[in-house]
Amino acid sequence: MSHLTTPMSPAAATGAARLGLGTPGYAHPLLAPVEWAELTRPGTPLHWAVLNVTDGPGGRPDPHCAEAAARLRGAGGAGGTDRRLLGRLAMRDGARSFGELISDAHRFRDWYGVGGFYLADTPADRADLPAVRRVVDTLRGLGDGLRIVLDHGTHPYEGYAETADQLVTFSGSWADYRWSLVAEWTAEYPPELFCHLVHGVPRTHLEEALRIARWQGAGTIWFTDRRGTPDRDPWASMPGYWDEIVSRIGPGVSE
């Protein structure tokens, strides 16, 4: 892995890059109806939201997920591919087969009309890059303009930067994030390439977290005060300070 250091990106240092939100996976729409509805509210600075039915697309079409997906796509306006709704493909650090991943991707496209894919637990090592690139290249063949996000959760080998539209280079707790550093190579790329997902961020430290994201050159973030535990997914529900974080980031930049 590249040497870790403080960032050097001029855009990040000046705050010129506008932050947006990436929702890594709300609970099922029956369990989180308010959360899914808020994503379609005018002015929400949403870059993308991940649809995860049952560790993927599930075994059959889910009408509740289809309805939530249609509402989100409809809120994106007319024209072009709505790249905000992403289907979650579980890579399991490379343990899933190529065939399984592509089969899941077809179901997401056919049943929910997703505009891209979120590859959860993507490997980060150089040796795994050819296999990941093969999956990504095949996914891009499923439609025009599809968005591909690789969730490494850490800084991967630099070659991944040329593979996808965005890399999740941090996924973890506020306690770790506030002292985190970034890989030196990230300074050569625009903020649009990077996403940070942080749980357990207190309301009183929200502004500090936003400063760190901008300084480290992230274009997409998801901060929540929910805490991750072995039996609790911190991304499943809305942050307690949802309205505040939306207002702090600014007017809608949804794509």
C-alpha positions, -999 to +999 in steps of 0.1 A: +000+000+000+012+035-006+026+056+021+000+072+043+002+110+047-019+141+049-036+151+017-023+176-009-053+181-031-058+218-039-096+213-044-098+196-010-077+222+007-098+251-006-131+234-001-139+239-037-153+204-041-190+200-031-198+171-008-228+149-015-243+119+003-239+082-004-263+060+015-246+026+020-278+006+026-310+015+045-331-013+059-359-028+039-385-001+029-411-018+052-387-012+082-374+022+071-402+039+051-393+074+063-356+069+054-364+059+018-390+087+015-365+113+027-341+104-002-366+117-027-371+150-009-363+180-032-329+195-023-314+164-008-277+163-018-279+126-028-251+111-050-263+075-046-282+051-024-277+013-022-306-011-025-299-043-006-329-067-006-314-098+010-276-096+008-282-088-028-313-088-050-331-116-032-346-148-048-376-131-063-389-095-070-399-077-039-428-053-046-419-030-017-383-026-029-396-021-064-419+007-053-391+024-033-367+021-063-393+035-087-399+065-064-362+073-062-358+070-099-388+092-105-374+119-082-343+121-104-362+138-133-364+129-169-337+120-193-307+097-192-298+069-168-306+076-131-273+066-116-284+073-080-299+038-073-272+011-069-277-026-064-256-042-037-233-070-049-217-089-021-181-096-032-171-110+003-135-100-002-133-119-034-150-151-022-181-148-045-177-163-080-179-142-112-211-160-122-229-154-090-221-117-091-232-112-127-264-132-120-272-109-091-265-079-113-289-090-140-317-095-114-311-060-100-314-045-134-344-066-145-364-062-112-354-028-099-339-009-128-308+001-108-285+027-124-253+010-112-237-013-086-221-011-052-196-039-048-195-045-010-163-058+006-142-054-025-107-068-022-080-041-020-048-060-029-029-057-062-033-094-068-071-092-069-072-063-093-076-083-125-105-103-111-123-071-099-116-054-132-132-083-151-164-080-130-165-043-134-160-045-172-188-070-175-211-049-153-206-019-175-219-040-204-253-042-188-263-007-196-251+028-207-236+051-181-239+027-151-222+039-119-198+015-103-187+020-066-161-003-050-164-006-013-129-014-001-134+003+033-097+012+032-072+026+007-066+000-020-038-005-044-037+025-066-047+006-098-083+004-086-086+041-091-087+035-129-113+008-125-145+023-110-164+056-108-158+058-070-139+040-042-150+038-006-116+044+011-129+046+046-156+027+063-156+026+101-160+044+134-156+080+143-129+071+168-108+058+139-118+084+114-108+115+134-072+103+135-071+088+100-047+096+072-050+091+035-028+074+009-004+097-008-016+087-043-051+100-037-039+136-041-036+129-079-073+123-082-104+144-079-127+142-048-154+127-070-135+094-069-136+090-031-162+082-005-160+080+033-186+062+055-184+069+092-206+057+120-208+069+156-202+106+148-217+127+176-237+157+166-212+179+184-184+166+161-203+168+128-186+199+116-152+185+125-161+153+105-170+174+075-138+193+077-118+160+077-137+147+047-130+179+027-094+180+037-088+144+028-104+149-006-137+129-003-165+140-026-192+117-011-198+109+025-222+093+049-220+103+085-243+089+112-246+090+149-258+054+149-232+030+162-221-003+147-223-034+169-221-071+161-259-072+160-267-037+147-261-022+112-253+015+117-263+022+081-298+008+084-315+039+097-314+076+093-289+097+112-305+115+141-292+148+127-304+142+091-319+177+086-287+193+099-263+174+077-284+181+046-284+218+054-247+219+062-238+202+029-260+226+009-286+225-018-293+194-038-266+180-061-284+148-069-274+131-102 
